[in-house]
Amino acid sequence: MFNINDFQTDLKTNGYNKANRYSVTITGAGNSDLIDSLEYRLQSFALPGKQISTSDVIDGTGPIKKVPYTTTYEDLVLTILLDKKLSQRNDISKWMGKIIPSHESEGKVGSVQLYSEFAKATINVMTYSEEGNPTNVVTFHKAYPIGIGNISYGYANDTPATIDVSFAYETWTTA
């Protein structure tokens, strides 16, 4: 049965996570300039979920059972604040071009070039308490960018330019 005193005690003891206290670091992307420029330009992100994929199985004449067969992960999406030269967008595009070239200057167009070398970044997302102490770390293993969103321009738009960058990864773990 719900007890308001227990609820208040739990909030006082365990607190709650504020969504504006975080840091994101990327290592192993093969470009230290990109890493340095992204760390302080992350406007927001959505911590992705995961699902267990199931298959419907009929066991004799009984009801249909859902049997798990794999885990699937949603993409990690980072919203990045762009500098005047759009350096972050250009660097991520170059990173993507090292995996699958889209221009002849990057390699053979459309071929998987250096996937094993450039699709192995580690992305750490750390959340903090109000006092600045780390409360949780989520690590995305073997991450690489798979999509760069558009940049919206308009004469009435006076806000800083941002892009959404989607990352695929092998798995995530918490510490």
C-alpha positions as CSV (number, residue, x, y, z in Angstrom):
1,M,0.0,0.0,0.0
2,F,1.3,3.5,-0.9
3,N,2.6,5.5,2.1
4,I,3.5,9.2,1.5
5,N,6.1,9.1,4.3
6,D,7.9,6.2,2.7
7,F,7.9,8.1,-0.6
8,Q,9.3,11.2,1.0
9,T,11.9,9.3,2.8
10,D,13.0,7.5,-0.4
11,L,13.4,10.9,-2.2
12,K,15.4,12.3,0.7
13,T,17.6,9.2,0.9
14,N,18.1,8.4,-2.8
15,G,17.3,11.8,-4.5
16,Y,16.5,11.9,-8.2
17,N,18.5,12.3,-11.4
18,K,18.4,15.7,-12.9
19,A,18.7,15.6,-16.7
20,N,21.0,18.7,-17.0
21,R,24.0,17.2,-15.1
22,Y,26.0,15.1,-17.5
23,S,29.2,14.8,-19.5
24,V,29.9,12.7,-22.6
25,T,33.4,11.7,-23.7
26,I,34.5,9.9,-26.8
27,T,37.7,8.0,-27.1
28,G,39.2,5.9,-29.9
29,A,37.6,7.7,-32.8
30,G,41.0,8.3,-34.5
31,N,40.8,12.1,-34.4
32,S,41.7,13.9,-31.2
33,D,40.6,17.2,-32.6
34,L,37.1,15.9,-33.0
35,I,37.0,14.5,-29.5
36,D,38.1,17.7,-28.0
37,S,35.6,19.8,-29.9
38,L,32.7,17.5,-29.1
39,E,33.1,17.2,-25.4
40,Y,32.1,20.8,-24.7
41,R,29.6,21.2,-27.6
42,L,27.0,18.5,-26.6
43,Q,23.7,20.3,-26.2
44,S,21.7,17.3,-25.4
45,F,21.4,13.5,-25.9
46,A,18.9,10.8,-25.4
47,L,20.1,7.8,-23.4
48,P,18.9,4.9,-25.6
49,G,16.9,1.9,-24.5
50,K,17.2,-1.7,-25.4
51,Q,14.7,-4.4,-26.2
52,I,14.6,-8.2,-26.2
53,S,13.4,-9.5,-29.5
54,T,11.1,-12.4,-29.3
55,S,9.6,-14.9,-31.7
56,D,6.1,-16.3,-31.3
57,V,6.2,-20.1,-30.7
58,I,3.3,-22.5,-30.5
59,D,4.0,-25.3,-28.1
60,G,1.6,-28.1,-29.1
61,T,-1.9,-26.9,-28.7
62,G,-1.3,-24.4,-25.9
63,P,-1.1,-20.7,-26.0
64,I,1.4,-18.8,-28.1
65,K,4.6,-18.1,-26.1
66,K,7.1,-15.3,-26.8
67,V,10.6,-16.8,-26.8
68,P,13.5,-14.3,-26.6
69,Y,16.3,-14.7,-29.2
70,T,18.4,-11.5,-29.1
71,T,18.8,-8.0,-27.6
72,T,18.5,-5.0,-29.8
73,Y,19.8,-1.5,-29.0
74,E,18.4,1.9,-30.1
75,D,20.8,4.3,-31.7
76,L,22.6,6.9,-29.5
77,V,21.7,10.4,-30.7
78,L,23.8,13.4,-29.7
79,T,22.7,16.9,-30.4
80,I,25.9,18.9,-31.1
81,L,26.2,22.7,-31.0
82,L,28.2,23.8,-34.1
83,D,31.0,26.3,-34.3
84,K,31.2,29.0,-37.0
85,K,33.0,26.8,-39.5
86,L,30.8,23.7,-38.9
87,S,33.9,21.8,-37.9
88,Q,32.1,19.2,-35.8
89,R,29.8,18.3,-38.8
90,N,32.8,18.1,-41.1
91,D,34.9,16.0,-38.8
92,I,32.1,13.5,-38.2
93,S,31.5,13.4,-42.0
94,K,35.2,12.6,-42.4
95,W,35.0,9.9,-39.7
96,M,32.0,8.3,-41.6
97,G,34.0,8.6,-44.9
98,K,36.8,6.5,-43.4
99,I,34.3,3.7,-42.7
100,I,32.4,3.9,-46.1
101,P,33.8,6.4,-48.5
102,S,31.2,8.6,-50.2
103,H,33.7,10.6,-52.3
104,E,36.6,9.3,-54.4
105,S,39.1,11.4,-52.3
106,E,38.2,9.2,-49.3
107,G,38.8,5.8,-51.0
108,K,36.7,3.5,-53.2
109,V,33.2,4.9,-53.1
110,G,30.6,2.6,-51.4
111,S,33.1,0.1,-50.1
112,V,33.7,-0.7,-46.5
113,Q,37.3,0.5,-46.1
114,L,38.4,0.8,-42.5
115,Y,35.4,-0.4,-40.5
116,S,37.5,-2.3,-38.0
117,E,39.8,0.7,-37.4
118,F,37.3,3.5,-37.2
119,A,34.1,1.8,-35.9
120,K,35.6,1.2,-32.4
121,A,35.1,4.3,-30.4
122,T,34.1,4.2,-26.8
123,I,31.5,6.7,-25.7
124,N,31.0,7.3,-21.9
125,V,28.0,9.1,-20.6
126,M,28.3,10.2,-17.0
127,T,25.5,11.7,-14.9
128,Y,26.2,13.8,-11.7
129,S,24.4,14.6,-8.5
130,E,23.6,18.2,-7.5
131,E,26.9,18.3,-5.6
132,G,28.8,17.3,-8.7
133,N,29.6,13.7,-7.8
134,P,29.3,11.0,-10.4
135,T,26.1,8.9,-10.0
136,N,26.1,6.7,-13.1
137,V,28.2,5.8,-16.1
138,V,26.9,4.2,-19.3
139,T,29.6,3.0,-21.7
140,F,28.8,2.5,-25.4
141,H,31.3,0.0,-26.9
142,K,32.5,-0.1,-30.5
143,A,30.6,3.0,-31.5
144,Y,30.6,4.9,-34.8
145,P,28.5,7.5,-36.5
146,I,25.8,6.3,-38.8
147,G,23.9,9.5,-39.5
148,I,24.3,13.3,-39.6
149,G,21.0,15.3,-39.3
150,N,20.2,18.4,-41.2
151,I,20.9,22.0,-40.1
152,S,17.9,24.2,-40.1
153,Y,18.5,27.7,-41.4
154,G,16.1,30.6,-41.7
155,Y,16.1,34.4,-41.5
156,A,13.8,34.3,-38.4
157,N,16.0,31.7,-36.7
158,D,18.4,33.4,-34.3
159,T,19.3,30.2,-32.3
160,P,22.7,28.5,-32.5
161,A,23.0,25.9,-35.2
162,T,22.9,22.2,-34.1
163,I,22.9,18.8,-35.7
164,D,21.8,15.4,-34.5
165,V,24.4,12.7,-34.9
166,S,23.3,9.1,-34.6
167,F,25.7,6.5,-33.4
168,A,25.5,2.7,-33.7
169,Y,27.4,0.6,-31.2
170,E,27.8,-3.1,-30.3
171,T,26.5,-2.9,-26.8
172,W,26.3,-0.7,-23.7
173,T,27.2,-1.4,-20.1
174,T,26.6,0.5,-16.9
175,A,29.0,1.0,-14.0
